[in-house]
Amino acid sequence: MTGKRINTRLRDNKVSCLADEINNISEVLGVRDRENELRIFNVWKECVGETISKFATPSGIKNNKLLVSVENPVWRFELSNRKEEIIKKLNSELQGIKSKTIIKEIVFV
C-alpha cells in the first residue's frame, strides 16, 4: 500500500456519490496512475500513425519510461530521431486525464 489514507472525517454524516468514492479509493491505492499508463497502449497508433504502429509497438512501461519493441534497426533509428516528438504527442493525448507527465523517456528495443 502507498501509505496514503482516506480522510474519513470529510465523509462523516455526508451523502456522497459512489463514483466519487471509487475514484477516491482508486487514487489512494495508485490504481488511477496505472490506468493512465495502460491507456498509452490504446493511443499509441493515434500518436505515431498507422505505418509506424505496424513496425513498433509498446511493450511495457516502468517509472515513466516506455519500452517500445521495434522490428528492425532502420525503424529504431528513425524513431530515435523522433523520440521527443512522440513523447510530446503521447503526453498531450493523455493530458485530459491529469496534468502530470506520464512519459518522460522512450527506449526502443
C-alpha positions in Angstrom: 0.0 0.0 0.0 1.2 3.5 -0.7 0.8 4.8 2.8 -1.9 7.3 1.9 -5.0 7.3 3.9 -8.6 8.1 3.0 -9.8 11.1 5.1 -12.9 9.7 6.7 -13.5 12.9 8.7 -14.7 14.7 5.5 -17.1 11.9 4.8 -18.8 11.7 8.2 -22.5 12.5 8.0 -22.4 13.3 4.3 -24.1 11.5 1.4 -21.6 11.0 -1.4 -21.8 9.6 -4.9 -20.5 6.0 -5.3 -18.4 7.0 -8.3 -16.7 9.7 -6.3 -15.9 7.2 -3.6 -14.5 4.7 -6.1 -12.4 7.5 -7.7 -11.1 8.5 -4.2 -10.1 4.9 -3.3 -8.5 4.3 -6.8 -6.4 7.4 -6.4 -5.3 6.5 -2.9 -4.3 3.0 -4.0 -2.5 4.2 -7.1 -4.8 2.4 -9.5 -5.6 5.6 -11.3 -1.9 6.2 -12.3 -1.6 2.6 -13.5 -4.8 3.0 -15.5 -3.4 6.2 -17.2 -0.2 4.3 -18.0 -2.1 1.5 -19.6 -4.1 3.9 -21.7 -0.9 4.6 -23.7 -1.3 1.2 -25.4 -4.7 2.5 -26.8 -3.5 5.8 -28.0 -0.1 4.7 -29.5 -1.5 4.2 -33.0 -3.1 7.6 -33.0 0.1 9.3 -31.8 2.6 7.7 -34.2 0.4 6.8 -37.2 -0.6 3.6 -38.8 2.6 3.0 -40.7 4.9 3.3 -37.6 2.5 1.3 -35.5 2.9 -1.7 -37.8 6.7 -1.8 -37.0 6.8 -0.5 -33.5 4.6 -1.4 -30.5 4.7 -0.5 -26.8 5.8 -3.5 -24.8 5.8 -2.0 -21.2 6.1 1.0 -19.0 8.0 1.4 -15.8 9.0 4.6 -13.9 7.6 6.9 -16.6 9.8 5.0 -19.2 8.0 3.5 -22.1 9.6 0.4 -23.7 8.8 0.1 -27.4 9.6 -3.1 -29.5 10.8 -2.2 -32.9 11.1 -4.7 -35.8 14.3 -3.6 -37.4 17.2 -1.2 -36.9 16.1 1.2 -39.6 12.9 1.9 -37.8 14.7 2.0 -34.5 16.9 4.8 -35.8 14.0 6.7 -37.3 12.0 6.5 -34.1 15.1 7.6 -32.0 15.2 10.7 -34.1 11.5 11.4 -33.4 11.6 10.4 -29.7 10.9 13.9 -28.3 8.0 14.4 -30.8 6.5 11.1 -29.8 6.8 11.8 -26.1 5.0 15.2 -26.6 2.2 13.6 -28.6 1.7 10.8 -26.1 1.7 13.2 -23.1 -0.6 15.7 -24.8 -3.1 12.9 -25.7 -3.1 11.8 -22.0 -3.3 15.4 -20.6 -7.0 15.1 -20.3 -6.6 12.6 -17.6 -4.2 14.5 -15.4 -1.8 17.4 -15.8 1.2 15.4 -14.8 3.7 14.0 -17.3 3.2 10.3 -17.8 6.0 9.5 -20.2 9.4 11.0 -19.7 11.6 8.7 -21.7 11.2 6.1 -24.5 13.5 3.2 -25.0 13.4 1.5 -28.4 14.4 -2.2 -28.2 
